[in-house]
Amino acid sequence: MPGFPGGINDLNVLADTLARRTGVMETGLFLGMTPEVLVGRAP
């Protein structure tokens, strides 16, 4: 099964490489975004 057997060394390079591929619309990699998420709920 294909994948990343040696791991991914640089996520930014991976995101750039995928984004440059013809037909790729989105990678699902949320890089450069805040590492914190606030979740609220109704009382």
N, C-alpha and C positions, 0 to 999 in steps of 0.2 A: 504494500500500500504506500503510495507517495506521501510525502510530508516533509518534515524538517528533522531528520534523524540526528543531526548535529546541533540542533537548536537554531535560534535566530539571533545573529550577532548584533544587528542594527535594525530596529523597527522602522526608523525613518527611511532607510535605504529600501527596505521591503515595500513600504507604503508608496514611495516614489516609483519603484519598479512596476508595481501593480497598476498604479494610476496611469502610467505611460502605455500600458497594453491596450490595444484596440479592443473596444467592446466592454472594458471594465468601467462600470458606472460609479461604484463605491466599494471601498475595501472593508468597511466595518471596523477599521482601526481608528480609535479616537485618541490620536496622539496630540500632545500639546494642550490638552484640556485639563481642567482642574481635577486633582485627585480626590476631591471631596464631594460628596453628594448629600444633600439634605432631603429627607423624606418626611412629609407631613401626613397627618391623618385627621379626619373629623373627630371632634370630641365625643 
